[in-house]
Every structure is written in structure tokens, then in C-alpha cells.
Amino acid sequence: MNSDIKTKFTGTGLALITPFTSNLSVDFPALERLIERGIKGGVEFLAVFGTTGEPVTLTKAEKKDILEFVLKVNNKRLPVMIGLGGNNTLEVLETIKATNFSGVDGILSVCPYYNKPSQEGVYRHYVAIADECPVPVMLYNIPGRTGINMTVSTTLKLAVHKNIIGVKEASGDLTQCMEIAKSAPKDFLLVAGDDLLAVPMIAIGAQGSIAVLPNIFPDTFSDMIRFALKGDFLNARKLLYNFAELNPLLYAEGNPVGAKAVLKLMGVCENFVRLPLAEASEGLTASIEKVLNKQEAVKV
């Protein structure tokens, strides 16, 4: 792997939310605020159309407009990764062919969901994508959403592909993550997919995180990751513990429901989501507000 590619996706990746107006159209001014907050806060790269961005309820035209907008606002300041995956391999390949990758540095491609393929099916799916994609591919293992776990052996088998640069691991299984870190090629990126596990994952060999929390606290989260990458786990833990109470609330009613509720309370954007997601309940909002009022140690 080109060392420049590895550097681009080391550190904190901001998994951008897609803010909506009250009529559920894309709120571009709010999206610009989120991008600028992230860049000012010190994130290392932007991840567009991850789970947090509600890509499954965005139209192709909206995705095109959002990507163009993000690239324009970013203006080449940070590397950009886009989510591009699915459970219909042929359709994913057609999407790759139809996508303008100018200004895009890589894709994050989720493990195929719902179909519950065998590990051989997962392997062939990713090889087909990596062979076709003109930019580097990062695998994304998230069993809680896909219904299957991409095993260590499958990940390592894919790690030798010249166009596969790493894996975002959201299995929550630190043993599995450790086995990948231990046996993968030295230039293969292991990236944390669970915000609260980012520090322990870095301790066993991960090189960063693609996370939801940087939408809310970009500076503090980025500092935490940088401390961990330097081996300063004392300071990394201090910052990590600030997130321990808030983080579960972000997912209590689905992602990015909680994150949008927080950002509304902070005055960054509205809390509207698209069905089948629903806005945070009064009870969840009250719980979030209570935690935020105790977050004096965290820089906003």
C-alpha cells in the first residue's frame, strides 16, 4: 500500500451525519457547519454516507449533490472517504461505474447484509468491488447491522488484495480485532468502528477510528485518538471516560437519532431524521440533556 494512503486514513474519521430541514430536505447550511466544526476540531478525514449519514434513505440524486457539496466545502483540506456498498454485488459494481470519484480518496464498503452469505460469498463480493473500484477500498464489518460477522480468516484473505487498504471493525470483539492486528500485512489499516472501543483497539494495534462522536465533540475526540496513537493512554482514558455516559444514549433509539438530538440541543442542526427512524423521544432527549449539563470537562 502507498504510505500516503495509510496516512490519509489514520487518526479520527468524522462519520458525517446528514442534517435535514423540517420538510426532510437536506440542510446544506447545517452540513457546512458540521464540516467546518470537524475540520476546526482537528479530525483527520471525512467519512460521508456511513451509517450515521442515513444513506439508505437518500436518493441517488441527493447523494450526488451531497458529495459535490462536501468536496466543495472541504476544498481538499482533508481526505474524503465515501460509503459505497450493499447486498447486491452487481448493483454495487454499477454504482461504482456511475460514480464520479474526482476528489474522493477511498470508499468504505459495508459487509453484505440481509442475504447472510457464506464467508466465501463475502470474500468474492469484496474482491469484485476492489477489482472494479478506482480508489482504495476499506472493508466494514458490523455484525449488529448485517447479521453476519466477517471472520478473521476472511479479513486476512482480503488484506492481501492490492486495492483493499484496511477494515473498519465494529464487531465489538477485541480478540478478533487483536488477531487481525497481529496477522495482517503491516500496511493494512485496522480502524475502530465502536467509538468507546477506539482507545482499547489502538492499544492492540488499530490506527484510528471512524466515529459518530466527532460530530459532537470533534476536538476532544480527536485529541483522545492522538493521545492513544502516541501511547499516552493516561490522557486518552481521561477523555474517553467523558464519553462513557453519553455514548450509549446516542444509539438508544437508533443512529443518528441520538447524535442529532445532541446537536439540536447544542444549536448546530435540527434533529429531523427520515422514516423508518423517528426523532428522539422526550425521555431520551431529557436524558441526553441531563448528561450534557454534566459535560463541563468536555470542550464543546
C-alpha positions in Angstrom: 0.0 0.0 0.0 1.1 3.5 -0.7 2.2 5.0 2.6 0.3 8.2 1.7 -3.0 6.3 1.5 -2.3 4.9 5.0 -1.6 8.3 6.4 -4.8 9.7 4.9 -7.0 7.4 6.9 -5.0 7.2 10.2 -6.5 9.1 13.2 -10.0 10.4 13.5 -12.5 10.0 10.7 -15.7 12.1 11.1 -18.7 10.0 10.2 -20.8 12.9 9.0 -24.5 13.0 9.7 -26.8 14.3 7.0 -28.9 17.1 8.6 -32.4 17.7 7.4 -34.8 20.6 7.5 -38.4 20.3 8.8 -39.6 19.1 5.3 -36.8 16.5 5.3 -34.8 18.0 2.5 -31.0 18.1 3.0 -30.0 21.1 5.2 -26.8 22.2 3.4 -26.0 25.2 5.7 -26.1 22.8 8.7 -23.9 20.3 6.8 -21.4 23.0 6.1 -21.3 23.9 9.8 -20.7 20.2 10.7 -17.8 20.0 8.2 -16.2 23.2 9.4 -16.6 22.2 13.1 -14.9 18.9 12.3 -12.0 20.5 10.4 -11.5 23.1 13.1 -11.8 20.4 15.8 -8.8 18.6 14.2 -10.3 15.4 12.6 -8.0 13.8 10.1 -10.5 12.8 7.4 -14.2 12.9 6.5 -16.4 9.8 6.0 -19.5 10.6 4.0 -22.5 8.2 3.7 -21.6 6.0 6.6 -24.4 4.6 8.7 -24.5 7.9 10.6 -25.3 9.7 7.3 -28.6 7.8 6.7 -27.5 6.8 3.2 -30.2 4.1 2.8 -32.9 6.8 2.8 -31.0 9.2 0.5 -31.8 9.2 -3.3 -29.0 8.8 -5.9 -29.5 12.5 -6.8 -29.2 13.6 -3.2 -26.1 11.6 -2.7 -24.6 13.2 -5.8 -25.5 16.7 -4.6 -24.2 16.0 -1.0 -20.9 14.6 -2.2 -20.3 17.6 -4.5 -21.2 19.9 -1.7 -18.9 18.2 0.8 -16.0 18.2 -1.7 -16.6 21.9 -2.4 -16.7 22.9 1.3 -13.8 20.7 2.2 -11.8 22.2 -0.7 -9.1 19.5 -0.5 -8.3 20.3 3.2 -8.9 16.7 4.4 -9.1 13.3 2.7 -12.6 12.2 1.9 -14.0 8.6 2.1 -17.5 7.7 0.9 -19.7 4.8 1.9 -20.4 2.6 -1.1 -21.6 -0.9 -0.5 -24.7 -3.1 -0.4 -26.1 -6.6 -0.5 -26.4 -6.7 -4.3 -22.9 -7.0 -5.7 -23.9 -6.3 -9.3 -25.7 -3.2 -8.2 -22.7 -2.0 -6.2 -20.5 -2.5 -9.2 -22.9 -0.5 -11.4 -22.9 2.3 -8.7 -19.1 2.3 -8.8 -19.1 2.7 -12.6 -21.6 5.6 -12.3 -19.8 7.5 -9.6 -17.5 10.4 -10.1 -14.6 9.7 -7.9 -12.8 13.0 -8.5 -11.8 14.3 -5.1 -12.6 11.0 -3.4 -9.7 9.3 -1.7 -11.4 5.9 -0.8 -14.6 4.0 -0.1 -15.9 2.4 3.0 -17.9 -0.7 1.9 -20.2 -2.5 4.4 -20.2 -6.3 4.6 -23.3 -7.5 2.6 -26.3 -7.6 4.9 -29.7 -9.5 4.9 -28.7 -12.2 2.4 -26.4 -13.8 5.1 -23.8 -15.0 2.6 -21.1 -17.6 3.5 -17.6 -16.4 4.1 -16.7 -17.4 0.5 -19.6 -15.2 -0.7 -18.3 -12.3 1.4 -14.8 -12.8 0.0 -16.0 -12.8 -3.6 -18.2 -9.8 -3.0 -15.3 -7.7 -1.8 -12.9 -8.9 -4.5 -15.4 -7.9 -7.1 -15.7 -4.4 -5.6 -11.9 -4.0 -5.1 -11.2 -5.1 -8.7 -13.7 -2.6 -10.1 -13.2 0.4 -7.8 -10.8 3.1 -9.0 -10.0 4.3 -5.4 -8.9 2.2 -2.4 -11.4 0.1 -0.5 -11.9 -0.2 3.3 -13.9 -3.1 4.5 -16.6 -2.5 7.1 -17.5 -5.3 9.5 -20.6 -4.5 11.6 -22.4 -7.8 12.5 -25.1 -6.0 14.6 -26.4 -4.4 11.4 -25.5 -7.0 8.7 -26.5 -10.2 10.5 -23.1 -11.8 9.8 -19.6 -11.5 11.1 -16.7 -11.3 8.7 -14.2 -13.7 10.2 -10.5 -13.0 10.9 -9.6 -15.5 8.2 -11.7 -13.8 5.6 -10.4 -10.4 6.6 -6.8 -11.6 6.3 -7.5 -13.2 3.0 -8.8 -9.9 1.7 -6.0 -7.9 3.3 -3.5 -9.0 0.6 -5.6 -7.5 -2.2 -3.7 -4.5 -3.7 -6.8 -2.3 -3.6 -8.0 -3.1 -0.1 -6.4 -0.9 2.5 -8.0 -1.8 5.8 -11.1 -2.7 7.8 -13.4 -0.7 10.0 -14.1 -3.2 12.7 -17.3 -2.8 14.6 -17.8 -6.4 15.8 -17.1 -5.3 19.4 -14.9 -8.4 19.7 -11.4 -7.2 20.9 -10.0 -10.7 20.5 -11.0 -10.7 16.8 -9.5 -7.3 16.4 -6.3 -8.3 18.0 -6.0 -11.3 15.7 -6.4 -9.0 12.7 -3.8 -6.6 14.1 -1.4 -9.4 14.8 -1.6 -11.2 11.5 -2.5 -8.6 8.8 0.2 -7.1 6.5 2.0 -4.2 8.2 0.4 -1.6 5.9 -3.2 -2.9 6.4 -5.3 -0.4 8.5 -7.3 -1.6 11.4 -9.8 1.1 12.3 -12.2 1.2 15.2 -15.9 1.2 14.4 -17.1 1.5 18.0 -16.4 4.9 19.5 -15.9 3.7 23.1 -13.6 0.9 21.9 -11.3 3.2 19.9 -8.7 3.6 22.7 -8.5 -0.1 23.6 -8.4 -1.0 19.9 -5.5 1.4 19.4 -3.8 -0.3 22.4 -3.9 -3.6 20.5 -2.9 -2.2 17.1 -5.6 -0.1 15.5 -4.6 3.1 13.7 -7.7 5.2 14.4 -11.4 5.4 14.4 -14.3 6.3 12.1 -16.7 7.7 14.6 -20.0 9.4 15.4 -18.8 11.4 18.5 -16.6 13.8 16.4 -19.9 15.3 15.0 -20.5 16.5 18.6 -17.0 16.8 20.2 -14.6 16.9 17.3 -11.7 18.4 19.2 -11.9 16.2 22.3 -12.4 13.0 20.4 -9.5 13.9 18.0 -7.3 14.7 20.9 -8.2 11.4 22.6 -7.2 9.4 19.4 -4.0 11.4 19.1 -3.0 10.7 22.7 -3.7 7.0 22.2 -1.7 6.8 19.0 1.2 8.4 20.8 0.9 5.8 23.6 -0.3 8.3 26.1 -3.1 6.2 27.4 -3.4 8.0 30.7 -4.6 11.2 28.9 -6.5 9.2 26.3 -8.5 7.5 29.1 -9.3 10.7 30.8 -11.0 12.0 27.6 -12.6 8.6 26.9 -14.3 8.5 30.3 -16.1 11.8 29.5 -18.0 10.0 26.7 -19.0 6.9 28.7 -22.3 8.1 29.9 -23.4 9.9 26.7 -22.3 7.4 24.1 -25.0 4.7 24.9 -27.7 7.3 24.6 -26.7 8.1 21.0 -27.8 4.6 19.9 -30.7 4.0 22.3 -33.3 4.8 19.6 -31.1 4.2 16.5 -28.2 6.0 14.9 -28.1 9.0 14.2 -31.2 9.8 16.3 -29.2 10.4 19.5 -26.5 12.4 17.8 -29.0 14.7 16.1 -30.8 15.2 19.4 -27.5 16.3 21.0 -26.6 18.6 18.0 -30.1 20.3 18.3 -29.5 20.9 22.0 -26.1 22.4 21.0 -27.7 24.6 18.3 -25.7 23.0 15.5 -28.6 21.5 13.4 -32.1 20.2 13.7 -33.0 16.7 15.0 -35.0 15.5 12.0 -34.5 12.0 10.6 -36.2 10.0 7.8 -38.5 7.2 8.4 -38.3 4.4 9.5 -36.2 6.3 12.0 -38.1 8.7 14.3 -36.8 11.7 16.2 -35.6 11.2 19.8 -38.3 10.7 22.3 -38.9 13.2 25.1 -37.5 10.8 27.6 -34.3 10.2 25.6 -33.9 14.0 24.9 -34.2 14.7 28.6 -31.6 12.0 29.5 -29.2 13.5 26.9 -29.7 17.0 28.2 -29.0 15.8 31.7 -25.7 14.2 30.7 -24.7 17.3 28.6 -25.2 19.5 31.6 -22.6 17.4 33.4 -20.1 17.6 30.5 -18.2 20.6 31.7 -14.9 18.7 31.4 -15.5 18.2 27.7 -14.8 21.1 25.3 -17.6 22.0 23.0 
